Amino acid sequence: MATQMFEGRGHAAVYQKYRFAPGRELQRTILAYLQEKVGRIRPGCRAKHGFFLPCWECYLSVEVGCGSGQGTRFLAEHFPKVVGTDISEAQIQEARDAPSMPNISYLVCPAEELPFGDASVDLLTSFTAAHWFDLEKFMREAQRVVKPRGCVAISTYTVDMSLRYGNCSETLTRVFRESWDLLLKYSHARIKLVLEDYKEIFEALPFPDKKRVTDIFDSIPMTVAGVVGYLESVSPYQAFMKNDPEAAKSLLQETEKRMLETMGVSSRETPVEFWVRHVCVLGCKGQ
Ligand SMILES: C[S@@+](CC[C@H](N)C(=O)[O-])C[C@H]1O[C@@H](n2cnc3c(N)ncnc32)[C@H](O)[C@@H]1O
């Protein structure tokens, strides 16, 4: 069954503010895979111009579970036509309200019923969202909408996160991890898929040619406020808020206080390096 989270307007606004775009290494991993599988995109396509490979003009990328559009904007820098889709109207509204690009459009729709024709999508992606989908139905849709020789890239960041700042990186990471570990007690059962590095998602992908990369490390430039805001944006924090709002707010305040003390600074705008490990399931559909 699909799991509906991130629906509320408040959550979507926190999301837009604090969630980060796919990091450079993740971007590089996806683009290198496409280069390997699709090669140079030819200046013509079968549908329109009689060639097999898609032409630049026709190349369609779709992001599923796009949230407030961080990943969609990355795709739009590389592909001519990108559609971001999400089940949440509030998330799509945030994405539409953000500074955008002319080659992006957004649609509200479930991952399990994509409003695209059979064999019409060249690249289907999902960033940190697929663990919420009904996998069987989503994979059936992937099989249906992706063109022959089209690709998928389904990634997530994992809970392996660390912070770097001067000579206190170890203590700072411990402070962050302690808060994360508290929040993880409120995590939904679907987070198991993330904890298992998307093994189930990899196994469910019905493409003959596929691989799972589990060691993609990215440094995301952040501030102390950004790190605390990121914690506020995660689904276990939202569950904690519903259960015990005072304790949830005080966890964030305490995390920020401890981070500032550890770093020996007073400003929550102090920059800090936030390191994340991504996993990415990549696949190419057969002929
Ligand atoms: C953790 S957020 C990730 C958002 C964005 N891709 C990012 O990288 O920040 C998960 C997103 O998946 C969406 N979502 C959850 N279940 C969905 C479903 N069944 N179909 C489509 N979108 C879904 C949520 O509304 C939310 O915006």
The ligand as an ORCA input file, in Angstrom:
! r2SCAN-3c Opt
* xyz 0 1
  C      10.885     12.469      1.666
  S       9.978     13.370      0.459
  C      11.165     13.587     -0.863
  C      10.899     14.787     -1.703
  C      11.980     15.131     -2.723
  N      12.041     14.134     -3.768
  C      13.333     15.333     -2.087
  O      14.303     14.706     -2.518
  O      13.451     16.128     -1.159
  C       8.902     12.168     -0.143
  C       7.867     12.722     -1.133
  O       7.153     11.620     -1.689
  C       5.791     11.976     -1.815
  N       5.000     10.742     -1.845
  C       4.788      9.873     -0.840
  N       4.017      8.862     -1.256
  C       3.756      9.086     -2.564
  C       3.017      8.376     -3.564
  N       2.414      7.230     -3.287
  N       2.975      8.896     -4.802
  C       3.612     10.060     -5.108
  N       4.298     10.777     -4.204
  C       4.388     10.288     -2.940
  C       5.515     12.834     -0.599
  O       4.367     13.630     -0.756
  C       6.812     13.632     -0.491
  O       6.730     14.845     -1.171
*
